[in-house]
Amino acid sequence: MDYSLLFAVLTGITLLLILILYFKLQAFLSLLISSIAVGLLAGIPGPQIISSMQEGMAGTLGFIAIVVGLGALFGGILENSGGVHSLANYLINKSGQEKTPLVLMVTGFLISIPVFFDVAFVILAPVVYALQRKTGKPLLYFGVPLLAGLAVTHAFIPPTPGPVAVADILQADLGLVIISGLIAGIPAALLAGPLFGKFIAKRIKNIAPPTTSTSVDTATLPSPKQITVIIGLPIFLILTNTVVNTFQDSLQLSSLALNTLTTVGHPFIALLLANLAAWYFLGIKRGQSRKQLLQLSNRSLEPAGIIILITGAGGVFKQMLTDTGAGKMLAMTLADQGLSIMFFAFLSAAVIRILQGSSTVAMITAAGLTASLLEGTIYSDMQKALLVIAIASGASIMSHVNDSGFWLVSKYYGLNEKQTLQSWTIMTTIIAFTGFTTVFIISLIIQ
């Protein structure tokens, strides 16, 4: 083992955590500084370090920037149109009180596909308040299932930014990642949502704040069926592309049909078509002016910029590990110790998540480390997709006081720190272990 390379990697990760945790430096800067440190300690000349940074940033953002940007625009128009409320109200009205937690979980699962977690949570919080007041049941009885649905989709299922970024870094097929995310996400959401929600609601009997308004003019909301079709459009196209590429020999499609399905099923085109459909049916057709739509698009892209830059910096970190040869060295070390890459992917994401709080930073950093281990190995597309979900599971674990989501839940649900640890933190941990256990079992079956 080359201990100088090991020292460089460990120092780089330690420096990253110190910069984020102690100095409160933005993750984008922290990742770039840590990448440079790894390169210098590994003995790479300065000009080559600059070249690696440029290559890592360019290679990552060529895909990510477009997908995250289109996803942000898509979520913005859905939020602005009231489509989130429409779908939530429809699902809840169709279910009885006993099924409402399950329906809330499904609602969160669907809504978090196009809308960022924190935005979707804030939008749907009034729905949870109204249900608590109406039934008298503890707030967490309804609140935890909604959170579980939102959290699982946000971490496991593209086109949300986290799994898209990890899939790109690991060069995993996005359609297979969606399938793997669904397979792992459904049991994770069920265990962490309705089942755990019912358990914890018996122990923490909090209620909705009395002064919060939950009034929504349902007459002006778009059709829930329309919202379902628009949300499902990009997912359907991406999955179709995966099926076509997987079974193209047996399908015997013409070259024109194959090229057409492959093109419209690419995430770029799928999300672009979904944006156009949302823009017309939820914008123009509902009386939105061109000026209003322009202002909406500008607001929607603001949070995307941070995600894009952090993801690009994660690509730089990955490239530096690859160029130093640290990835191959770690892979050999893991093999000697009998630790599989999947366990490493999960554990590295979990440790970084627990230490610094951000699931996005944990996913990107762990993806960079894992990608460096894959250099020179033969992993199938399905195995890479499972690795993406293993990383997503690790990055979901044990959200606590260093995570903004912890305080968001605490504030909106009226919980103190201990109660939030008992509910939200345990819920995210259930999601993490259930998701990882599921993909680990699948990985054993497909070997």
N, C-alpha and C positions, 0 to 999 in steps of 0.2 A: 504493500500500500504506500502511495505517495502522501506522506503526512503533511507536506507543504500545501498540497492541493486541498486536503481535508481541512487544514487550518484556515485556508482562504475562504472556503465555503462557510464554515462555522462562524468565522469572523464577520463575513458578509451578512449572514442571517441575524447574528447578534446585533450588529450595527443597525440593521433595518429596524429591529424591534426597539432599540434604544432611541433612535431618531423619532419614531412614531410615538412611543409610550412616554418617554421622559422629556424630549425636547418639543413634542407636539408638532413636529414638522409634517407638512403635507405628504401623503403617501407617494405622490408622483415624484417629488424631490428625493424622498427617502429611498425609493427603489433605484433611482438613477445613481445616487451617491454610493449605495451599497454595491451596485453592479460595478462601478469604477473601482471600488475597494477590492472586490474579488479579483478583478483583472490585474491590478497592481500587485497584490499579494501573490498571485499565481505567476508573476514574472512576465506578463504580456506587455510589450512596448506601448507607449502612449498612443501613437498613431493607429495601432491595431485595435486598441480599446475603443477609440472614437469610431472606427470602421464597424466594429461589432455592435456598438450602440445604435448606429444608423441602420445597420442591417436588421437588428432585432426589432426596432421601432417600425421600420417600413414593412417588414414581413408580417407583423401582427396587425397593424392598422389598415393594411390593404383590404382586409375582410371586415374587421371589427367596426371600424369607423362608419361604414355604410350600414351595417346591420343595426348597430346601436342607434344611429341617427334616425333611420327609418322607424325603428321600434318606438323611439321617443315621440316622434310625430304621430304615429298611430295611436299610442296611448293618450296623447293630448287631446285628440279629437273625440275619442271615446269618453274621456272624462268630461270634457266641455259640453258634450251633447246630452249628458244625463243617462247615457247608455248603461253605465255601471248600476245606477239606481234602478233602471228599468228591468235589467236582468235579475237583480237581487230581489226586487219586489215580486216579480213573476214567480220565481222559484219558491219563495217563502209562502206566497198565497196559495200555491198548489199543494203544499204539504201541511200535515197536521202538526200539532205542537210537539208530539213525540219525535217526529221526523225532522223538525226544524234544525237541530244541531247538525245533522247529516247534510241537510240542504245548504246550510251556511258554509260548511266545509267545501261542498261542491262549488258554491258561489265564489268563495275565495280562490279555489283551484282554477276556475275559469277566468276570473277577473285579473288575476296576477300574471296571466300570460302576456297581455299587452300593456299593463299599467304597473309602474314601479310599486314595490311593497308598501312603502310608507304612504304614498299617495292613495293607493287602494284602501289601506287601513283607515285613513282619516275620512275618506268618502263613505265607507260602510259603517263606521262607528255609530252614527245615529240610528242605523237599522237595528243594531244590537241593543242600544238604549231603549228603543221603542218596544222591542220584544221583552226586555226585562220588566219594563213598567206594566206591560199588558198581562204578563203571566205571573209576575211576582217571584220568579225563580232567580237565583243568584246570577249576576252579570257574566261570570265565567262559564256558566252552563252554555251560553250562546257565544261568548267571546272567544273561548279557546278553540272551538271547531273552526271558526272563521280564521283565526290566526294560523292554525295548522294548514288550512288550505292555501292561504296566501304564502306562507313560508316555504312550503314544499314546492309549489310551482316556481316561486322566485328563485329557488336554488337548483332545481332539478330539470326544468323543462324549457328549452329554447322556444321562442326567441328572446327570453329574458337575458340580460347582458352577461351574468356570471357564467352559466353553462356554455353560452356561445363563445365566450372568451377562452374558456378551458378547452372546448372542443377544437377551436382554431389552433391553440398552442400544441395540443396533442395530435393534431391532424386527424380528428375523429369525424366520421360521417354524421351530419347534423340530424338526419332522419333517424338513424339508429340511436342517437343520444335521446331524441324525443321518446322513442319506444322504450328505451331503458329507463328513462326518467319516469314514464308512466307506470311501468311495471314496479319500480321501487317506490315511487311516490304515493301510489294509492294505499298500500298497507301502512306506510309511514303516516299518511294523513289520517287514516282511520284510527290508528292506535293513539296518536298524539292529539287528535281532534275530539270526536264524539266520546270515545271511551275515556281518555284521560280527563276531558272536560267535565264529564259526569262525576268522575271521582273527586277532582279538586274542587268542584262547586259545592260539595258537601262540607268542605273544610274551610273555604274562604267565601263567605256569603256577602259579597259586596253588591251594591246596587248602582244604578245609573245616576249621574248627577242630575238634580232636579231642575236646573235652569237651562239645560241644553234643549234647543229647538230641533225637532226632527221632521218638520213639515216639508214635504216635497210635492210640487204640483205634478201629480202623475199624469194629468191630461196632456201635458206638453212633452212627455218623455217619448223617445223612439220605441218602436216595437221590440219586445225582447227577442222575438224570432229573428228579426233583422240583425240585432246585435250578435246573436249566436252565430249566424251565417258569416258576418263580417269578421268576427274573431276567429272562427274556424277556417276561413279561407286560406290564410298563409300556412297554417298547420297541415291542412289537407294537401296543399300543393307540394310542400316539402316532403311529406310522407309518400306521396305519389312518386316523386322523383327517386326516393330511396328504393321503393318497390320495383320501379322500372329498371333501375341500375342493377339491382340484385338478381332480378329474374329476366333480364333482357333476352337471354338466349332462348328460354322456353316461351316467352311472349311472342317472339318472331315479329316484332314491329318493323315498319318501314323506317328508313333513315330519317324521313321527314317527321314522322310521328315521334320517333325516339328523340330527335333533336328538339322538337317542340316541347315535349313533356319534361325533358331535362332542363331546358331553359326556363320555362315558367315555374318549375319546381325548385330552382335555385333560390336560396334565401333572399338574394337581392331582388329578384323579379317578384317572388311571392309576396314579400313585404311591400314592394312598390305598388303592386296591384291592390293589395289590401288597403294601402293608404289612399289610392285613387277612389276605391269604393267607399271608404269612410268619408273622404273629403266631399264626395258628391252627395251620398245619401244622408250623411249626418251633418253636413255643412251647407252646401249650396242649396240642396232641396229643402232644407229647413230654414232658409231665409238668411243664412250667414253671408255677410258681404265679403268681398275679396280683402278688404282692409282688416276686418275682424279675423279672418282666417290667417292672414299674414302675421298679425300680432300673436295669435294663438300658437302658430308654428315657432315663432321666436322664443316664446316662453317655454314651450315644450322641449326645445333643444338645449336650454341652459343646463339642466342636470346631466344631460348626456355628455357634455364636454369633459366633466370630471372623470366619468367612467372611462371614456375613450383614452384620456391621457394616462390614467392609472394602468389601464390594460396594456397600452403601448410600452409603458415603463416595465411592466411585468415581462413583456416580450424581450426587452433589453436584458433583464436579469437572466432569463432563460438562455438567450444567445451567449451571454458571457460564460455561463456554466458549461455550455456546449463547446465553445471555442477553447476553454481552458483544459478540456478533457476531464473535468471534475465529474461530469455525469457518468462517464464510463467507469471511472474509478469507484464511485458510489455504487453503481450497479454490481460490480464485481464483489464489493464488500458485502452488499446485501445478500448476494447469492451464497457467499461463504458462510454467512450467519443464518441462512435458511429463511430470511424474511422476504416475502414476495413483494413485487412492485405495488400490488394493489393495497397491501397493508401499509406500505410506506406512503402511498398517495393519501390514504385516509388519515394516518397518524400525523403526517407533516402538516396537512391542512388543519387538523384539529388543534395541534399545538399552537400554530400561528394564530388561529382564531381565538383561542382562549387567552393568549398573551396580549394581543393587540386589539381585538374586538371586531374589526371589519371583516365580514365574510368575503367581500370582494377581494380585499388584499390577500386574505388567506387562500382563496381559490387561485388567484393569479400566481402567487408565490409558489404554492404547492404544485401548480401545473408546470411552472418553469423547472422546478426540481425534478418532477416526474418525467417531463419530456426529455430532459438530459439523460435520464436513465434508459430511455427507449432507443437512444442512438445505437445503431448496429444490431438491434434485436428485431425479431419478426413477431409482430402483434397483429391479429386480425382486426378488421374494422369494428366488429362487435366487442372484442376485448378492449379496444381503445374507448368505445362508448361507455363500457362498464367502468373503466378507469375515471372517466369524466364524472360519473355519478358517485364514485367512491370519494373523489375529491370534494364534490358538492356536499356529500354527507358529512365529511370531516369539518368542512367550513360552516356547517349549520350548528355544530355542537355548542352547548353551554353558553348561550348568550347571557352576559352579565353586565356589571356596571360600566364596563369600558365600551359597550355597544350602544349606539344611539337608539336602536330598536327597543332595548330594555327600558329606556326612559320614556319612549313614546307609548309603550304599552302601560307602563306605570301611571303616566299622566292621564291617559284617556280612560283607563279602567279604575282609577282611584285606588291604586294599590301602593302600599309602602314597599320598601326595598326587600324585606323578608318575604312578603307575599308574592312579589314579582319573581323572586328567585324560586319560590315554591311552585309557581305556575308557569310563567313564560320560559324560565331557564330549563326547567325539567322537560317542558314540551319540546323545546329545540333539541334537547339531548335525546329524547325518544325518537325524533325524526332522524337524527344522525345515525344512531345505532340500527334502527330498523332499515333505513335506506342502505347502509353499508352491508348489513347481514344479507339483505335480498340480493344485491349485485354480487356479493362474494359467493353465494350459493349458485347463482347463475353461471359465474365464471368457472366453477368446478364442473358443472354439467356440460358446458360447451367445449371443454378442453379436448 
